[in-house]
Amino acid sequence: MRPTVRASRRTLLRAAAAGATALATGCSGGARSVQVVVVWSTSELDRFRDVLAGYPAPVQVVSAGNDIDAFLRARHLAGTSPDVAILPRPGLVTEYAQRGWLSPVRPSGEYAVPAGLGELLTAEEQRYGVWVKAAHKSLVWHLPSMLPERPANWDALVQRTRELGARARRDGGPAPLAIGAADGWVLTDWFENVLADVAPGGYDTLARPDADWQGKPVQEALDRLAGLWSIDGAFVGGGRRALLTQYEEAVIQVVHTRRAVMLLGADFTADVVGPFRRGPEAPVTFRFPGTRAGGGPLIVGGDAAVAFAGARGGVELVEWLTRADSFQPWLREGGYLSPNTNVPITSYTDGVGQGLALEMRAPGTLRFDLSDQLPGAFTGSDGVGIWRIMQGFFADVTDGVRASEAIRRATGLLAAAAASAGGGR
């Protein structure tokens, strides 16, 4: 059973307007532009337009924002699907392919991605999408002056959180952790990093239809999170305030107001840091601390390009986006991590970007964002799915509920949500 998608009136109006523009462009006397619908906005949108300036045909870019699935469904119903879309979850690629909405695509000979990523965009042994942007989601951000010694492993992180939390309660100093728990994906990023460290095999199986969401791997990961998140003074303003804090505000708490010391955040955090950084000191990162020194497995997310069925020029544009030099304008500006391992490391203009790209190419450590692989509404969005369940778990453990009871509640809800979405137990 497919999930019901309720598109807002604003989304439907935007989709209708974009569809009318596409029809008008197609009926005009000039060259027909290729229309691309993207999830990006603000600086990411501007940089993608810079990339497309190098394409040999005119391209029109429409930003659908986070509601891109509802936007594209509305366009499909109206018969005005775009030529290309940039999708934030591999599950959307395979779902659209199975509905017959997409054309198969073939990357250029210059395209290669880390093992396991390409398979996420295939259906019935055909490739329907290509990765065009990656996100490194296993980074902890901090100012060097506020954290002279980085925690080498998980136990050291817990100990440092206890020490800084006690100091904050005693002297009013900064909290050890900033967390934008109002955005559910922030909490699933924490869960995924811990799960991939304590139970790598369990992580891989949870994306399958028969996943056991009440099994030992999930319980162990949640227990580890409860041990950290329940530390008194761990978060700015406490757990209840953290549940009202959005991700951008959490970044500001570290780099501007300096009310917190550490923040788990993907490489795209740099886009938020820029406008709010205070003074000459720049924030730096270290890998999420696992059970062993050197960090745990690497969690990555990504955006994939697809071409809609019957779209003239769509397949050609998708293929062009897989060329090693297509994203050079964005690479030069920074804030872009390529999933294409054939992009030269020297294309990155800073040492941080080069280091992240090298980490993504290390064999055996990379795993794709789990919540983005889940089916239907279980995948998470504001107020539903795994995002909402993790917010409930966070509320429990930061509000004094015993860890065993919080875990029992969370795993029961996870199993029910998985079953409702057509998989899991």
Residue, then its C-alpha position, 0 to 999 in steps of 0.5 A: m500500500r502506497p502512502t497518502v501524500r497530502a500536498s499543501r495548497r502552496t505546493l499545488l500552486r507552485a507546481a501549477a505555476a511551474g508547469a505552466t511555465a514549462l508549457a509556455t517555454g515549450c510552445s515559444g519560438g525559441a529553443r526549448s529549455v530543459q526544466v530541472v526541479v531541485v530540492w536546493s534553495t539559497s546558496e546551493l541553488d545559486r551554485f547549481r545555476d552556476v554549474l548549469a551555465g556550462y551546459p550547451a543548452p538552456v536550462q530552467v531551474v525550479s526549486a521545490g524545497n523540502d516538499i519536492d515529492a508532493f510537488l512532483r506528484a502534483r506535476h505528474l497529475a497535471g501532465t507537466s512533469p519536468d525533464v529532470a529532478i534532483l531527489p534527496r532520497p534513493g527511495l523516491v528514485t526506485e518508487y518513481a521508476q516502478r511507477g513508470w515515471l522515469s527513463p533509464v539513464r547511463p552515466s558518462g565514462e568519467y563517473a564512478v561512486p563508492a561501492g554500494l551507492g549505485e545499487l540504491l538507484t536501480a530498479e529491475e536491473q536498470r539504472y534510473g538515477v545518478w548521484v550528483k551531490a554527497a553529504h558527509k554526515s559523520l562530523v563533529w564541529h567545534l571551535p579549537s579554543m573551546l575544545p583543545e583536546r578532542p574526544a578520541n572515542w565514544d567513552a571519551l565523548v561521554q566523559r567530556t560531556r559529563e565534565l562540561g555539563a557539570r561545569a555549565r551547571r556550576d559556573g554557567g559556562p557553555a553546554p557540551l552539546a548543541i542539537g537542533a532536535a526540532d529537525g528530526w533528521v538531526l536525531t536520526d543522524w545521531f542514531e545512524n552514526v551510533l548504530a553503524d558503530v555498535a552494530p554494522g551488520g544490524y545497520d545494513t539489515l534495517a533497510r530491508p523489508d523484513a528488518d527487526w526494529q525491536g532487535k538487539p542492534v536497535q536497542e543497543a544503539l538507543d541505550r548508548l544514545a540514552g546514556l549520553w543524551s540524559i547527562d544533566g546539562a548536556f544541551v543548551g537550555g535542556g532537552r525541552r529547549a533543544l526540541l524547539t531548536q532548529y539546526e541553524e540555531a544549533v550551529i549559531q550556538v557553537v560558532h557565534t553565541r558560543r553557548a555550546v562546545m560541540l555539534l554533530g553536523a554534515d559538511f553542509t554545516a559550512d554554509v550556515v557557519g559562514p554568515f554567523r561566524r564571529g571573529p577570526e577563529a574558524p570552526v574545525t571538525f573531527r570524525f564522529p567518535g566510535t568505540r575505537a580511536g579514529g572514529g566509526p563508520l562514515i555515514v553519507g547522504g546524497d542527492a540524485a538526478v533522474a530524467f522523466a519518461g519522454a522528456r526531451g533533453g532530460v537524459e542528456l542533461v543527467e549524463w552531462l552532470t556525471r562528467a568529472d568537470s561539470f561541477q567545477p564551478w561549485l567545487r571552486e566556490g566550496g560547500y560541495l562534496s562530489p560523490n564521483t570518485n573520478v573527480p580529482i582531489t586537487s579540484y577541491t580548493d581547501g584542505v577540509g574538502q580534500g580530506l572529506a573526499l578522501e574519507m569517502r573513498a576509503p574502502g569498507t567504511l561508508r554507509f548510506d543514510l539509513s532513514d533516507q532508505l526507508p519506505g513510505a512515510f517511515t523515512g521521516s519528515d516533519g512530524v512523522g515517521i522515524w524523525r518523530i519517533m526519535q524526537g519522542f525518544f529524545a524527549d523521554v531520555t532528557d526528561g527523566v524517563r528510565a532508559s529501558e522504558a524509553i527504549r521499549r516505547a521507541t522500538g515498539l513505535l519503530a516496529a509499528a511504523a515499519a510494518s505500516a509502511g510495508g516492511g519490518r517487524 
